[in-house]
């Protein structure tokens, strides 16, 4: 009887230990390596584009898309030469976001009218999707993003669902109602489709990661980031003082102080070979030496 009690006690301790380890593995990532300098210290100022820009993005070919205060979208090549201009600025109001994941299909989203315009490489309109159409009836959507299959991810705030929308304005697929999945409904401001996963970033609640079938993979409590992006399986973001990098599937958060030259930036975009820093005076481009 004594040995049986001893065995049961050992098994109980083992179960508790395994459960504790499992709980720790599911905890949100926290900074474990401060000042780890995950960005190489070899970026130097290449050039500055001195113009009044309110937003920008960069595609995978190094082309830069500049949005000015007059709602004009301009495309430059990696050398800063002008390639195209999109001037249809009055039809749908203010441009909310620009997604140049696919340089041949640039998404321009007008949040006020819940309308997406698709542009070709010359910034000519090739398609318009009114998300309010009867097939979709999406009346409020803060975030949109290009999907892996060239359809478009849209987060429907009223239905609390992530939806995949076709070029013809049809509903291709959708997730379960998020109100059934979470105690607090996400309000994503950014959608990124990268490496077989879809990332929804909510500045208050953190990152929600789904597969392409709409199944939740993980929720990382990483609030307060701006300029959220994903490169491979690394999530990048920043606050006023530091850059952050988190590798999905690990507990290793890297933190690095923002260099003095970048302080005061309105927006910062990090790519493998360049760092783009938007300030009131223009866009500064830092490249590897």
ZAROLUM-587460 format. One line per field, with one value per residue (C-alpha): x, y, z. Coordinates in nm, 4 decimals, decimal comma, always signed. Layout:
<dotis>
u [X | ...]
v [Y | ...]
w [Z | ...]
</dotis>
This chain:
<dotis>
u [+0,0000 | +0,2904 | +0,4547 | +0,1262 | +0,0784 | +0,4358 | +0,3794 | +0,0552 | +0,2305 | +0,5157 | +0,2731 | +0,0801 | +0,4007 | +0,4970 | +0,1569 | +0,1778 | +0,5299 | +0,4276 | +0,1186 | +0,3279 | +0,5792 | +0,2945 | +0,1440 | +0,4801 | +0,5161 | +0,1854 | +0,2625 | +0,3021 | +0,6552 | +0,8388 | +1,1694 | +1,4443 | +1,7428 | +1,7476 | +1,9802 | +2,0438 | +2,1093 | +1,9256 | +1,9625 | +2,3207 | +2,4944 | +2,5936 | +2,3014 | +2,3987 | +2,1937 | +2,1723 | +1,9436 | +1,6533 | +1,3403 | +1,2494 | +0,8770 | +0,5661 | +0,4623 | +0,1895 | +0,2423 | +0,4430 | +0,5079 | +0,7709 | +0,7322 | +0,9650 | +1,1419 | +1,2466 | +0,9907 | +0,8580 | +0,4967 | +0,4551 | +0,1244 | +0,1252 | -0,1057 | -0,3189 | -0,3963 | -0,1755 | +0,0042 | +0,3434 | +0,5644 | +0,9440 | +1,2011 | +1,4822 | +1,6971 | +1,4298 | +1,3197 | +0,9500 | +0,7690 | +0,3976 | +0,1389 | -0,2152 | -0,4172 | -0,7771 | -0,7864 | -1,1403 | -1,3703 | -1,3550 | -1,2117 | -0,8925 | -0,6656 | -0,6422 | -0,3855 | -0,1661 | -0,0650 | +0,2098 | +0,2760 | +0,2214 | +0,3715 | +0,1374 | -0,1693 | -0,1390 | -0,4302 | -0,5506 | -0,8116 | -1,0619 | -1,2014 | -1,4670 | -1,6343 | -1,5308 | -1,3891 | -1,0719 | -0,9082 | -0,6558 | -0,3765 | -0,1362 | +0,2386 | +0,1730 | -0,0850 | -0,3729 | -0,7015 | -0,7641 | -1,0453 | -1,2714 | -1,4353 | -1,7163 | -1,7260 | -2,0812 | -2,2176 | -2,5003 | -2,2662 | -2,0536 | -2,2439 | -1,9267 | -1,9994 | -1,7060 | -1,3553 | -1,0461 | -0,7940 | -0,7453 | -0,4516 | -0,3522 | -0,4065 | -0,1758 | -0,3963 | -0,4229 | -0,7654 | -0,8057 | -0,8336 | -1,0864 | -1,1769 | -1,5507 | -1,5923 | -1,9697 | -1,9646 | -1,6358 | -1,5028 | -1,1940 | -1,3182 | -1,1447 | -1,2895 | -1,2550 | -1,1835 | -1,5458 | -1,6672 | -1,7731 | -1,7160 | -1,4555 | -1,4221 | -1,4631 | -1,3694 | -1,5898 | -1,7339 | -1,4469 | -1,6955 | -1,7304 | -1,3538 | -1,2369 | -1,3588 | -1,2471 | -1,3114 | -0,9985 | -0,9845 | -0,6977 | -0,5389 | -0,2996 | -0,3363 | -0,0303 | -0,0277 | +0,3213 | +0,4724 | +0,1459 | +0,0002 | -0,2218 | -0,1264 | -0,3822 | -0,2297 | -0,4408 | -0,2412 | -0,4352 | -0,4546 | -0,1533 | -0,1094 | -0,3556 | -0,2094 | -0,4309 | -0,3653 | -0,5155 | -0,8188 | -0,9069 | -0,7913 | -0,6328 | -0,2694 | -0,1702 | -0,2377 | +0,0650 | +0,0034 | +0,2352 | +0,0463 | +0,1556 | +0,3573 | +0,3507 | +0,4691 | +0,3903 | +0,5214 | +0,6246 | +0,9424 | +0,9557 | +0,8226 | +0,9624 | +0,7244 | +0,8659 | +0,7406 | +0,8450 | +0,7467 | +0,8966 | +1,2260 | +1,2864 | +1,2586 | +1,1183 | +1,1531 | +0,9707 | +1,0302 | +0,7076 | +0,7235 | +0,9835 | +0,9871 | +1,2724 | +1,1814 | +1,4612 | +1,4695 | +1,7007 | +1,7104 | +1,6095 | +1,9162 | +1,9215 | +1,8988 | +1,5555 | +1,4017 | +1,0983 | +0,9954 | +0,6344 | +0,6743 | +0,9594 | +0,9693 | +1,2382 | +1,3327 | +1,6238 | +1,8469 | +1,7099 | +1,5383 | +1,2932 | +1,2319 | +0,9501 | +0,9901 | +0,8209 | +1,1088 | +1,0790 | +1,1657 | +1,5149 | +1,6495 | +1,9236 | +2,0958 | +2,3512 | +2,7087]
v [+0,0000 | +0,2288 | +0,1697 | +0,2256 | +0,5572 | +0,6522 | +0,5729 | +0,7719 | +1,0657 | +1,0539 | +1,0378 | +1,3332 | +1,5377 | +1,4406 | +1,5470 | +1,8798 | +1,9383 | +1,8562 | +2,0764 | +2,3648 | +2,3252 | +2,3195 | +2,6333 | +2,8095 | +2,7096 | +2,8781 | +3,2011 | +3,5152 | +3,5906 | +3,8507 | +4,0292 | +3,7879 | +3,9458 | +4,3202 | +4,5184 | +4,2046 | +4,4075 | +4,1837 | +4,4597 | +4,4717 | +4,8039 | +4,8534 | +5,0569 | +5,4022 | +5,6880 | +5,6377 | +5,9249 | +6,1387 | +6,2088 | +6,5608 | +6,5757 | +6,6032 | +6,2394 | +6,1095 | +5,7380 | +5,4947 | +5,1297 | +4,9231 | +4,6156 | +4,3163 | +4,4687 | +4,7761 | +5,0062 | +5,2775 | +5,3980 | +5,7484 | +5,8961 | +6,2745 | +6,5071 | +6,5592 | +6,1851 | +6,1375 | +5,8032 | +5,8031 | +5,5076 | +5,5325 | +5,2687 | +5,1694 | +5,4546 | +5,7138 | +5,7621 | +5,8266 | +5,5361 | +5,6143 | +5,8330 | +5,7537 | +6,0742 | +5,9584 | +6,1110 | +6,2417 | +5,9519 | +5,7538 | +5,9978 | +5,9487 | +5,6492 | +5,4457 | +5,1763 | +5,0620 | +4,6972 | +4,6352 | +4,2710 | +4,1913 | +4,4702 | +4,3655 | +4,4033 | +4,6928 | +4,7270 | +5,0756 | +5,0746 | +5,3537 | +5,2864 | +5,5592 | +5,3964 | +5,0369 | +5,0104 | +4,8478 | +4,9573 | +4,7294 | +4,8911 | +4,7412 | +4,8074 | +5,1428 | +5,2383 | +5,2051 | +5,0828 | +4,7176 | +4,6404 | +4,7934 | +4,5996 | +4,7603 | +4,5571 | +4,6829 | +4,4851 | +4,2348 | +3,9335 | +4,0633 | +4,3349 | +4,4396 | +4,7839 | +4,8247 | +4,6964 | +4,8505 | +4,6078 | +4,4434 | +4,2548 | +4,0459 | +3,6713 | +3,3872 | +3,3035 | +3,6654 | +3,7070 | +3,9603 | +3,9168 | +4,1495 | +4,1664 | +4,2320 | +4,4233 | +4,3807 | +4,0039 | +3,9652 | +3,7345 | +3,7194 | +3,6857 | +3,6016 | +3,8050 | +3,7409 | +3,9975 | +3,9690 | +4,0803 | +3,7322 | +3,5648 | +3,2896 | +3,1789 | +3,3008 | +3,2085 | +3,1304 | +3,4314 | +3,5615 | +3,6385 | +3,2630 | +3,2136 | +3,4982 | +3,6669 | +3,9994 | +4,0459 | +4,1422 | +4,4721 | +4,4163 | +4,7151 | +4,5104 | +4,1858 | +4,0059 | +3,6773 | +3,5313 | +3,1826 | +2,9907 | +3,1870 | +3,4914 | +3,7463 | +3,9881 | +4,2599 | +4,4391 | +4,7171 | +4,6530 | +4,2722 | +4,1613 | +3,9168 | +3,6493 | +3,3884 | +3,1700 | +2,9150 | +2,9566 | +2,7528 | +3,0004 | +2,7853 | +2,9774 | +2,8733 | +3,1066 | +3,4399 | +3,6368 | +3,9202 | +4,1784 | +4,5072 | +4,8607 | +4,8015 | +5,0281 | +4,9483 | +4,5789 | +4,3545 | +3,9955 | +3,8773 | +3,4987 | +3,3889 | +3,6830 | +3,9499 | +4,3013 | +4,6117 | +4,9061 | +5,1595 | +5,5044 | +5,3707 | +5,0165 | +4,7761 | +4,4301 | +4,1006 | +3,7823 | +3,4461 | +3,2467 | +2,9192 | +3,0361 | +3,2310 | +3,4470 | +3,8136 | +4,0401 | +4,4079 | +4,6711 | +5,0459 | +5,2588 | +5,4436 | +5,8172 | +5,8888 | +5,7184 | +5,8868 | +6,1020 | +5,8899 | +5,8859 | +5,5415 | +5,2912 | +5,0027 | +4,7338 | +4,5152 | +4,2691 | +4,5249 | +4,8669 | +5,0620 | +5,3350 | +5,6127 | +5,8603 | +6,1980 | +6,5346 | +6,6454 | +6,3485 | +5,9822 | +5,8729 | +5,5497 | +5,3598 | +5,0771 | +4,8099 | +4,9262]
w [+0,0000 | +0,0889 | -0,2518 | -0,4354 | -0,2518 | -0,3378 | -0,7094 | -0,7206 | -0,5520 | -0,8050 | -1,0960 | -0,9538 | -0,9231 | -1,2804 | -1,4176 | -1,2342 | -1,3680 | -1,7254 | -1,6957 | -1,5626 | -1,8445 | -2,0982 | -1,9455 | -1,9610 | -2,3283 | -2,4044 | -2,2204 | -2,4313 | -2,5376 | -2,3321 | -2,4050 | -2,3060 | -2,4774 | -2,4454 | -2,6711 | -2,8744 | -3,1926 | -3,4362 | -3,6975 | -3,8268 | -3,7494 | -4,1134 | -4,2428 | -4,3626 | -4,5026 | -4,8773 | -4,9742 | -4,8629 | -5,0633 | -4,9487 | -4,9992 | -4,7847 | -4,7451 | -4,5158 | -4,5810 | -4,7927 | -4,8592 | -5,0413 | -5,2626 | -5,2896 | -5,5926 | -5,3956 | -5,5569 | -5,3254 | -5,3161 | -5,1733 | -5,0602 | -5,0276 | -4,8363 | -5,1482 | -5,1634 | -5,4694 | -5,4946 | -5,6660 | -5,7516 | -5,7570 | -5,8438 | -5,6088 | -5,7444 | -5,6730 | -6,0343 | -6,0915 | -6,2585 | -6,2290 | -6,0590 | -5,9453 | -5,9501 | -5,9107 | -5,5655 | -5,5210 | -5,6040 | -5,2806 | -5,0292 | -4,8294 | -4,8896 | -4,5684 | -4,6580 | -4,9484 | -4,9926 | -5,2478 | -5,1585 | -5,5264 | -5,7447 | -6,0278 | -5,8085 | -5,5661 | -5,3243 | -5,2339 | -4,9604 | -4,8958 | -4,5496 | -4,5587 | -4,8591 | -4,7740 | -5,1263 | -5,2603 | -5,5840 | -5,7545 | -5,9559 | -6,2090 | -6,2213 | -6,3907 | -6,1236 | -6,3665 | -6,2191 | -6,3121 | -6,0694 | -5,8069 | -5,5219 | -5,3259 | -5,0057 | -4,9405 | -5,2369 | -5,1667 | -5,1908 | -4,9050 | -4,7180 | -4,5349 | -4,3947 | -4,1566 | -4,2223 | -4,0712 | -4,2177 | -4,5594 | -4,7080 | -5,0080 | -4,9631 | -5,0679 | -5,3688 | -5,4891 | -5,3309 | -5,0502 | -4,6750 | -4,5113 | -4,1446 | -4,1168 | -3,7923 | -3,7720 | -3,8298 | -3,6374 | -3,9085 | -4,1263 | -4,4839 | -4,8102 | -5,0954 | -5,4692 | -5,7401 | -5,8508 | -5,5092 | -5,4010 | -5,0662 | -5,1119 | -4,7502 | -4,3926 | -4,0372 | -3,7409 | -3,5587 | -3,3423 | -3,0641 | -3,0214 | -3,0054 | -2,7837 | -2,4672 | -2,6112 | -2,9848 | -3,1838 | -3,3682 | -3,6149 | -3,7816 | -3,9990 | -4,1967 | -4,3329 | -4,5257 | -4,5013 | -4,5103 | -4,5078 | -4,2164 | -4,1742 | -3,9091 | -3,7624 | -3,5486 | -3,2886 | -3,1142 | -2,7928 | -2,7826 | -2,9836 | -3,2731 | -3,3821 | -3,6174 | -3,8385 | -4,1086 | -4,4557 | -4,3505 | -4,0773 | -3,7852 | -3,4977 | -3,4482 | -3,1671 | -2,9984 | -2,8828 | -2,6361 | -2,7915 | -2,7568 | -2,8280 | -3,1435 | -3,4450 | -3,7982 | -3,7502 | -4,0273 | -4,0931 | -4,2665 | -4,3075 | -3,9665 | -3,7735 | -3,6486 | -3,6376 | -3,4634 | -3,2537 | -2,9948 | -2,9397 | -2,8037 | -2,9274 | -3,2185 | -3,1431 | -3,3225 | -3,2293 | -3,3974 | -3,4154 | -3,2247 | -2,9733 | -2,6472 | -2,7686 | -2,8040 | -2,9209 | -2,8338 | -2,9744 | -2,9050 | -3,2017 | -3,3361 | -3,2699 | -3,6438 | -3,6560 | -3,3524 | -3,4197 | -3,7189 | -3,8308 | -3,9815 | -4,0212 | -4,2679 | -4,2358 | -4,5327 | -4,5610 | -4,7359 | -4,6423 | -4,3671 | -4,4675 | -4,2153 | -4,2734 | -4,1029 | -4,1421 | -4,3672 | -4,6044 | -4,6479 | -4,5425 | -4,6933 | -4,5113 | -4,6994 | -4,6193 | -4,6747]
</dotis>
